[in-house]
């Protein structure tokens, strides 16, 4: 289930069923899965998908104001 978007074409999703239930994932819209890809690859093993947090609470606790993030980059 989509729960947010980045400033590009990526989507933040919450798994609402199955073995990844409750985990938060990022689906990259800039580097999408190519047409004709192996359909047997599980969605969470695709190169355009990465896990952000094990739980929604962990995801929310990890959020920081944008200014705090910008000030920590070298």
N, C-alpha and C positions, 0 to 999 in steps of 0.2 A: 504494500500500500504506500503510495507516495506521501511523504510528510514534509518535503521541502525541496528547494532547488538551490544550486549554487549560482554564481553570477555568469556562468557559461550556459551550456545546455545539459548539465548534469542533474540527476535526480537523487534525492536522499529517500530511501525506502525503508519501511519497517516490515519485517517478515511476520505475517499474521497466521501462518500455519506451517506445518511440516517440521523437519528436524532443525531448522534455523529459526524457529518461532521466537519472537521477541528481539532478535538481533537487528541492528541498524546497518544498512549497506549503502554504498554510493554506486550509482550506475552512470558511467561516463558517457555523456552525449556527444563529446567531441571526437572520441576514438571508439565509435560503436563497433559492435560485432559485425564482421563482414558478411555480406550476402553469401549464401552457400556454405556457411560454416558447419562444422560437424554438429548435427542436432542432438547427438547423444551426450554432449558436454553439459553437465549440470550448470544451472544459472550462476551458482556461487563460485564456479571454477573458471568462468569466462575471464578473458583479459581485460574487459571493460567494466568489471565489477570488483569492488574491494570492500572489505568489512570495516566499518567505522567503530562499532561498539558491540559488546556482548548483550547489552540490555538498553532499553530506552533511557532508563535512569542514568546509566553510565554515559550515554551520549549527551544527555542534558547537563550532567555535572561537568562535562568536558568543554562546554561552550564558554566562550569568553567574548567580551566586547571587541569589536573590530579594531579599535584603537590599541588595545592590549596586544593583539596579534601582530599588528603592523610594527609596534615598537620593539618586538622581540626578534625580528629578522635582522641578520647581519648587514 
